[in-house]
């Protein structure tokens, strides 16, 4: 009897899953396998928020497979060794897996291919399920990737997006294949108290609800996606990162819905693909400048007090502090908040973007190397778009995207009673008004921080 193994990585779903559909089509029996890979801890994945969300995702995947007569097989250890053991136990002749484009994923795939060849087992690598358009499919003349988003978006928009695949009706797992007990999020220590639930059922419910909701859903996304208190975002980024929702399906369903909000949402999904195609061609950008400005960033030792205040959300700038406190509580942050927090750390405090990127990856449930690192570089002015004048004034931005101060009051309760716009500039209060709240003075004057950045950046480019 033909047996195939489906190796799950960042694609924890049964809907629109090319490897699973191919395995079911070619093998009478299928082993859906996930390996808690020891090496993943070495690349920074194994942090509490993502481990807790992963536990939800594995439970959701197992439930989806069981509804079709199957089950998830869980192993732990070196991925290549564990796949080899399952192949030997099941007599599988094929292993199906989604293509990965990070340096880590490519090394893993090469190791797996060599090991399976020695065991007489074929490895079938399918188109990536993380992106809409595979990295390398859309390229400019004379280069292996686009370095500017707008022309990439034009070409990307012309690509034909495949139809999403339905989940298989049945999955038959051969008997006798042992599995570890699935983890539970309650077993993970240090999880953000407001961390959202994970798993494919949650992803599909959330997306379906957001698609058909009124102004707070996709219909209001174009006008409201930067509105901090309104939070019209889909909050689907963790599900796209773990693959509990297909980016292909998200694009197809959004386009079918139509409207300006859907177009704006699809554009954001294109940004994900853009960053992945940059990382696939330039793996070093995970830790090095795409376009270096030879910055002499303040070291973690030099700026230790300011960095700690930034992490805790006590910088003295309410909108920045609100964003950082949301991150600490939810393991997620509104995108506009991410930009403000990154601008403040790199442009106002003149701290290396890698310090901020690492902290974000320590907490973000959607922590994704391509999007996190390249967005940080975009804000630091060392990425694909290195404009040095991109400095976000936190007071101006707060008044624009949180005009009544509702977002700040939600996350910085010590300022909740301040009237009107005073919540964004509490240092302007005097006398008794100022004595009524317990909130720190600004770490640095904005003009001083900007002058320091411009001076430092100018001296390195001279």
N, C-alpha and C positions, 0 to 999 in steps of 0.2 A: 504494500500500500504506500502511495506517495505521501511524504510528509514534508512540509515547508515550515520554516521558522520566520516569523515577522519580528524584527528587532525594533522596538519602540525607542525613540530618543526624545526629541522635542516635538512630538506629534501624537499627543495622548488622547486620541479620539477614535471612533469607529466610522464617522461620516467623512466623506471626501478624503479617503486614505488610500492612495495608489498602491503602496506595498501590501496592505491587507487585502485589497481587492485582487491583486495579482496572485497572491499566495492562495487565496480561496479558489481562484480560477484554475490554478495549476496543480494544487495539492488537495487530495481528499481530506487530509488532516492538517491542521495548522497549529503551531505553538506560538501564541502571542507572548513575547518575552520582553521584560524590562529588567535591566541590570542597574542596581545601585553601584555605580562605577567608582572605585576608590580614587581614580585619577581625576574625577570631576571635582573632588574636594580641593585638589591642588590648583585648580584654575579659578577658585573663588566662588563656585556655585553654592556650596553647602553652607548657606547662612540660614538662620532660623525662619525668616519669613518665607523664603522660597522652599525650604524643606517642608514647612507646614502646608503650603499651597500644593506642593508636589504630592503630599499624602492624600489630599482631597482629589487631585487629578487621577491618581492611581486607583482610588476607590471608584471614581466615576467611570474610568475605563473598564475596570473589572465588571462593574454593573452592566455596562453596555455590551460587553462580551457575553456575560451570563444570560442576558436577555435573548441572545442568539444561540444559546447552547454551549458557549465556550467559557473561558476563564482566562485571567491574566496569570502568567507564570513570572514570579519575582525571584531574582537571584541577586547576590551581592558579592563584590570582589572586582577583580580585573575583568573588564568587559570582554576582551578577546578570549580569555580563558573560560569564562562562564558560557559564552556562546558555543565554544568548542565542546564543553561538557553537555550542553543541551542537544547539540547536533549528534553527539555520540549516543546519548540516552534515547533519543527519538528515532535515530536512523534517518534524519532529514538529509535530503539531497540538495536543498536550496535554502538560502537565507535572503530575505528581502528587507531592505532598509532604505530610508530616505537619504538623499544626498545632503551632506553638510559642507559648508564653505569656510568655516573658520579654520585656522591653522590646526587647532586641536582636533576638530572633526576630520580633517583630511589625513592627519597622522593616524587617527584611530581607524579610519577606513582602510588605509594601506596595511596596517598591522592585521586587520581582520581578513583582508583578501589573501594575504600570504598564509595565514593560519588555516583558512578554509581550503585553499588549494592543496595544502598538504594532507587534508582529510578527505579529499575527493568530493568536496561540497562546493557548489557554485554560489557566488555572491552576486545578487542582482541589486544594483543601486538605482533607485527611482528618482524622478525629478523632485526637487526640494518642495517640502510642504510648508515651509516657514514663510516663503515669499509668494507673491503673485506671479512675477516674471523671474525666472531663474537668473542669478548673477551671471554675467557674461553673454546673455542672449541679446541684450541691447547695448551696443558699443558705438562710439564715434569713430570716424575714420582716423587711423593712425594711433589709436590708444586701446587699451584693454578695458577701460571703464570711463564713465562720465565723471568729471570733477565739478560740474555745474548742474544744479538741479533742474532749472527751467528747460534746457534742451533735452535733458533726460526724461522729464515728465512728458514732453511732446511726443517723443519716440515711444515711451512706455505706454502712453494712452492709445497708440495705434496698434499695439500688439493684441492679437486675439487671445482672450483668456479662455482656457478650457472650461467645459461644463463641470460643475462639482459632481463627484461620484456619490451615489447612494451608499449607505451602509449595507454590508452583506446581510442577507436574510438569515444565514446560518454559519456558525463557526464551530467546527468539530476538532476538539483537542484530543490527541492520543492519550490513552490512560497511562498512569504510572509516572508521569512527569512531575517531579517534586517542585514545590514552591515554598518560599518563605511567607510568613504572615505579612499581610500588607500593613504598612505603618499607619499611624493615626496622628492627626495634628496635635492632639492633646498630649502626646509624648514628647513634643518638641518644646524646649525651654527657650525663653527670650523672644517670643513672638510678639509683634506689635499688637496691642489689645484690639485695635479696630480692623485687623486684617480681614479682607473679603474672603468669601468661600471660593474654592476652586472646583474644577471638574467640568467635563463636557456638558452634563445636564444644566449646570448653572450657566455656562457660557451660552448655550443655545437659548435658554430662557431669557437671559439678559439681553442678548442681541435682538431676539424677536420682539421683546417689550420695547426696547429703545427705537427700533425701526418704526413701530406703529404708535409710539407715544406722541402727544401733541407738541407744543412748543419746546418742551424739555427734552425731546428726542432728536432724531436725525433731521427733522424738519426745521429745527431752530439752530442747527449746528453751525451754519455759516456765520450767523450773527452772534451766536452765544458761546462759541468754543473757547474764547478768551475771558469770558465772564467768570471771575473767580468765585463769588458767592453763588451764582446761578448754577455752576457746574453742569453745563450741557454736554460734557464729554461723554463718550460711550463707556468709559472705564473698562474697555475690552483689552487693553494692552497686556495684562497678565495672561489672559487666555490666548492671545496671539503668540505670546512668548512661549508658553507651554504647549501650544498646538492643540488646545481643547476646542479652538475655533479655527476653521480654515480661512486664511486670508483670501484665497480664491473665492470661497463662498461669500465672504463678507463683501467683496467687490461686486460680485454678480448680483447679490440681493440688493445692495445699495443702488446700483445702477438701475435695477428693475423698479425700485421705489421712485427714483428720479427726483429732480428738484435741486435747488442750489445747495441745500444742506448735504444731500447725498454726494454731490460733486466735490464739496469741500472735504468730506470724510474720505472719499476715494483718493483725493490728493494727499491726505495724511498717510494713507496706506502706501502710496507711492514713495513718500519720504522714507518709510521703512525699507523698501526695496532699494532705494538709492544708497542708503547707508550700508546695506548688506553687499551691494555690488562693489562699493569702495573697499570694504573690509576684505572681500574675497580676493581682490587684486592687490591690496596693500595690507597684509595681515599685521604688519608692524604698527599700524595706527592704533592698535589696541593699547599700546603703551608709549608710542612716540608721536611727535608732531607730524601731521601730514605736510604742512608747510611751516617749517620752523621759523621763528622770529628771534631765536637765540636769546630768549628771555632769561634774565637772572632772577627767577622767582624767589620770593622770600621763602626760606626753608621752614619746615614744620617746627623746628626748634625756635627759629626767630619769631614765628607768628603763632606759637602754641596757644597763647591766651585767646587770641582772636579766633583761631580755628575752633577751639572748644566752645566759645560763645556762639559761633555760627552753627555748630552741630546741635547745640542745646536750644537754639532759637531765642537767644538773649543778646542780640547784636545792638539793640536800641532802635532798630528800624522795623516797625511793626509788620509790614507786609512780608519782609524777608523772614522774620521770626515766625509768622503765621504759617508760611510755607514749610519751614523746617519742622515745626511742631506737627503739622499734618503728616509729614513723612514719618516722624517718630511714632505717631499714633496709628497710622493706617498702613505703613509700608508702601505708600503710594502718594504721589503728589500731582496736583494739577499742573499741566504742561506750562502754563504761564508762570506758575510758581517756580518751576524748575529753572526757567530762563532767568528769573529774578535772582534766585539763590546762586546760580552759577555766575551771573554777572557781578554780583556783590563780592563773591569770594575772589574771582580772578581779576576784576577790573578795579574794585574799590580797595580790597585788602592786598591785592597783588600776590596771591598765593597760587602755586602751581595747580593747574586744572586737574592733574592726576590725583591730588589730595581729595578734591571734591568728588571726582568720578569714583574713586575707591569707596568713599563714604556712602555715596548713593548705591553702589553695588552691594554694600553691606546691609542695606535696608530695603531697597526697592524689590517688591515681589516680581515686577516686570523687568528686573535688572538684566539688560541685554547688552552684550559687549559692543555690537555694531552701533546701536542707537544711542546708548549711554555715552560711550567714549567720543563718538563723532559729534554729538550734540554739545558735549562739554567743549570740544575743540572749536566748534562753530562759535560758541560764546566767548571762548578765550582768544579767538582770533588766530588760531594756529591750524585750522581745519581746511576744508575745501574752499571755504569763503573766509578769507583772513582779514576782513576789513577792521582796521584798528579802532575806528570810531564807533564801533557797536558797543555802547555803554548804556545800560538801562538804569535810569535814575529811579530808585525805588519809591520816592515820593510822587513823582509824576506818574509813574506806572500804577501806583496804588489808587490815585485819584481817577485814573482812566478806567481801570478794570475792577475796582472795588469802591465806587464813588460814595456809597453810604457807609462804608467801613464794616459791612456785615461779615465779610470773610475774616477780617482781623479780629472782630469781636468774638467770632466763633472759636478761634484758636488761641487768642491772647486775652483770656478772660479778665486779667487785671486792668485792661483798658476798656472793658465793656461799657462802663458808665460815662465815658468821655463823649461829649456832644459832637455831632457832625464830623467835619474833616479834621478836627483836633485829634482824632484817633490815629491819623497818619503822621502827625507831627507833634507828639506830646511834649517834646522839648520846648515848644513855644509857649506852653502854659506858664503862668507865673503864680507866686504866692500860694494861697490856700488851694487853688485848683491843682497846682502841681504836687502839693503834699498829699493829695487824696489817692494817689495811685503808687504802687510799688513796681517800678519798671526802670530798667537801666538807662543810663545816658548812652548816646550813640558811641560806638567803638571809635569812630573816626568821622570827621567832617567829610561830606561827599566831595567837596571841592578839593580837599587835601588828598583824598584817595585818588581822585581823577588826575590831579597834577603829578602824583607819584607814579601812576601808571604811565602817563604820557611821557614823563621824563625817562623812565626806565625803558620803555619800548623805543623811544626815540634814540636813546644812546646805543641800543643794540642794532639799530638799523642805519646808523650813521656811517 
